[in-house]
Structure formats: C-alpha cells, structure tokens
Amino acid sequence: MLRPHTLLSLIHQQAARLTDAGVSFGHGTLSAFDEAVWLALWAMQLPIDDLDAVADAPVSALDEAAVIDIITQRITTRKPAAYLTREAWLQGVPFYVDERVIVPRSLIAEVIADGSIDAWLSDQTRRVLDLCTGNGSLAVLAAMAYPDVSVVASDLSEDALAVARINLDKHDLAARITLMQSDGLSHVPGLFDLILCNPPYVNAQSMAALPPEYLAEPNMALASGADGMDFTRALLAQAASHLTSEGVLVLEIGNEQKNFCKAFPDLPVFWLDTSAGDNHVLLITTEMLRLYQHETI
C-alpha cells in the first residue's frame, strides 16, 4: 500500500478498508467515507467538522499510523466509532459515551433544535422529563433550548445515569437537570409539561438481524418484545397521569410505525418531520391520551 501524500488521500484509502471489511454504519455517520473522516480527524486531534481546511495537508508517518490504528480497531472490534473515540455529537453538541449507553442519535434532537414542537409549548412550560435518558443528551439539549425549564432525566440503568452525570458536568447543567433512576414512569414524581422519550422499540425479528455494531450496545436500550412496543404500551397507559393538562409527549419509535399503528390503532397522534421522514417521531397531547384511555376502558 502506497503511503498517502495528503490527509484526503489517506481518508479515501481508509474508507476503502472500511468498505472492504463490510462494517455497518448508523451511529453518527452513514457511509464509509464519513466514518473515515471522523476517525482520521479525531486520531490526528483536528476539528472533526472542517475537513476542507486540512484536506490537502501532508500527513506525517506518526499521524498516518494513528489513523490506520483507529480504523483497524473499528474493523476488528466492530464497535461503533463513538465507543472508540468516547465521544458522539448530536446537533453540534459533543457528548461523552461508552459501552454503558447506546450511542446518541435520537431524531428528537432535531425537533428540539428546529423548534417544531414549540407550538405545543407555552411560557408556562417549566418541567421537562427526558425518559430513558441514556447518556443524557436529550436532557442537555432540552435544557439548552429552553433556558427557563428544569429537567428530570431518568433511566432504569445505573450505568447509564453515571454516564449522564458526566455529560451534565461537561455542559455545566447539573444545577438544572436532576438524574433519577426509574423503571419507566414508576418512580418519577410530579407532573411535566413536556415528556421526551426515545425508548427501547426494536422488535424481536429486527433484533435478531442487527449487525455487530448495534449488538455492541446495551440490549435493554434497544429490545422491547415481539413487536417492539412493550415499553411503549406501559408508557402510554401511564403518561397522562404524569402530564399537565396542556402537556405533550414526544416519542420516538424509529422504524416501527407499522407496529405502533397496529398496537394503538385508535390513538390520535401528530407525526413530526425529521431528516428520516415523518414516520419516526410522534407527538401526543394530554387530551389525546385521556380520550384514548377513556375509549379503551
């Protein structure tokens, strides 16, 4: 293998290695080239969002070795790149991650950032719950987007909450975000104006077909029964009693719209536009939930 002359040529060379190895993407990048860019810039301690500025720069033998090493780790371990770098980015904000949590990639981050849920909120919105918080990224983004709110970030996993604590401290938000261990809504006190939830929702058939990169993540954060709706069933049965009268629940169900609609055929929801389409994230008002519960009793 010829030694590359520039960073860009090194990236193309390493992207070809990723392609040849058949690794899977989806934890922050969607292609071998983008993954190679991320890992190369990280290994060389360069800003990961400005390839153009350094694309034609020569690469030292030491830097080349560092890039080749991280790409080799990516191929041999089949771990998501974020587990190797201990960092993931969501809406331009960096977060610490490790194997105790799934790599943050929730589309709910988009609807927080673009303000598309703001029409359902008001100047009385004060309490926000990030349910199944994982590494705390959605709680952090909500606190940043809504400076007047307090946030509760809950998760069943003590390990996940330990990682979330790192990110609260990283972004100096420990005074506004309270961490809480809870199995769903069972130990979360009080009422909320907004509940954000990226729950486990992968159905059993899909779980069985996941590539190693996804199986490297905590199973409890992904799998949710035969149709992927076990957690969501429990959540929707309880959510209205944890929301204010004008509250809303923003729920991500990924590729499970078909199973969601089959499980809850009469539940009125608003589907929100995201980069993945308008069938991955939904919004339900307290009124909708109460009406649905009344009709299903």
C-alpha positions, -999 to 999 in steps of 0.1 A, spaced: 0 0 0 15 33 -11 19 59 16 -7 87 10 6 122 4 -24 142 18 -50 137 45 -77 134 19 -59 106 1 -54 88 35 -91 92 42 -101 77 9 -76 48 15 -91 41 49 -127 44 37 -119 17 12 -107 -5 40 -140 0 59 -160 -8 28 -140 -39 21 -144 -51 57 -182 -47 54 -187 -27 86 -221 -12 93 -228 25 99 -256 44 116 -241 56 148 -233 92 137 -223 85 101 -240 68 71 -210 60 49 -175 46 49 -161 80 37 -178 100 65 -167 74 91 -131 76 78 -132 114 80 -145 113 116 -119 88 128 -90 103 109 -96 138 122 -101 125 157 -69 105 156 -50 135 144 -66 157 170 -81 180 144 -116 196 144 -139 170 130 -162 194 113 -137 211 90 -121 187 66 -119 213 38 -93 233 58 -69 204 61 -78 180 32 -46 188 12 -23 189 42 6 164 42 4 136 68 33 126 89 42 89 94 31 92 131 -3 106 122 -8 80 94 0 52 119 -26 67 144 -53 68 117 -46 33 105 -47 20 141 -81 35 149 -95 22 116 -81 -12 123 -98 -11 157 -131 -2 141 -128 -31 117 -116 -58 142 -139 -49 171 -170 -39 151 -177 -14 178 -194 19 169 -168 46 163 -181 66 192 -171 38 216 -136 40 203 -134 78 205 -155 81 237 -174 110 220 -205 115 199 -221 146 185 -258 155 184 -269 187 169 -234 200 170 -230 193 207 -204 169 220 -213 141 244 -192 115 263 -202 79 255 -190 45 263 -204 9 262 -227 16 292 -251 35 269 -263 35 233 -247 59 210 -269 91 210 -287 95 176 -323 103 186 -343 122 160 -359 140 189 -328 161 190 -339 176 156 -374 186 167 -359 203 198 -333 222 177 -356 232 149 -384 244 172 -411 222 155 -425 212 189 -425 248 203 -461 254 191 -473 229 216 -454 245 244 -460 279 262 -444 304 285 -458 282 313 -437 252 302 -415 247 333 -409 210 338 -394 186 313 -388 149 316 -363 130 295 -374 94 300 -349 67 290 -322 94 291 -292 71 283 -262 94 282 -283 124 290 -280 141 256 -317 149 251 -319 163 286 -289 185 279 -303 197 245 -337 205 261 -320 225 289 -300 244 263 -331 251 241 -354 261 270 -334 281 295 -364 286 318 -372 249 324 -359 224 349 -353 189 335 -356 154 351 -335 128 333 -345 92 342 -333 58 333 -336 23 347 -298 17 342 -275 30 370 -247 27 345 -265 50 320 -271 75 348 -234 75 356 -226 84 320 -253 111 320 -237 126 351 -205 130 331 -224 150 304 -243 171 329 -210 182 344 -194 185 309 -220 211 300 -224 227 334 -260 218 337 -261 197 369 -280 226 386 -309 224 361 -310 187 354 -319 161 380 -310 125 374 -333 98 387 -334 60 385 -368 48 374 -384 18 356 -404 39 331 -426 63 349 -429 42 381 -406 63 403 -408 97 386 -427 122 408 -449 151 398 -463 165 366 -445 175 335 -453 200 307 -432 180 282 -420 144 282 -393 134 258 -388 96 253 -365 77 230 -374 42 244 -364 7 235 -385 -1 205 -367 -27 183 -389 -57 175 -376 -93 181 -372 -101 144 -352 -69 138 -331 -76 169 -321 -110 155 -309 -94 123 -289 -65 138 -252 -62 128 -224 -64 154 -222 -26 158 -257 -25 172 -253 -56 193 -224 -39 210 -249 -15 226 -269 -23 258 -297 -47 248 -321 -32 274 -319 1 255 -330 -15 222 -352 -45 225 -389 -42 235 -407 -75 229 -420 -93 199 -434 -61 182 -411 -36 198 -440 -20 216 -438 -34 252 -422 -3 267 -445 20 248 -476 1 259 -467 7 296 -457 43 289 -490 52 271 -510 36 299 -494 59 324 -483 91 306 -515 111 310 -512 110 348 -477 124 346 -485 153 323 -501 187 330 -535 193 313 -517 211 284 -487 188 284 -473 168 255 -454 136 250 -428 134 222 -420 98 214 -396 82 190 -405 48 175 -379 45 148 -388 21 120 -417 7 140 -446 29 127 -464 -2 113 -462 -20 147 -471 12 166 -502 18 145 -512 -19 148 -508 -17 186 -526 16 190 -550 18 160 -573 44 176 -547 67 192 -547 102 176 -511 114 172 -492 141 153 -463 128 132 -433 151 131 -410 158 102 -374 147 107 -344 140 84 -355 104 84 -391 113 73 -424 119 90 -429 84 104 -402 81 132 -412 107 158 -447 115 171 -463 139 195 -493 132 217 -512 157 238 -525 150 273 -560 155 259 -554 128 232 -541 104 259 -570 109 282 -595 105 254 -578 73 242 -577 59 277 -614 67 282 -624 50 250 -603 18 257 -616 13 293 
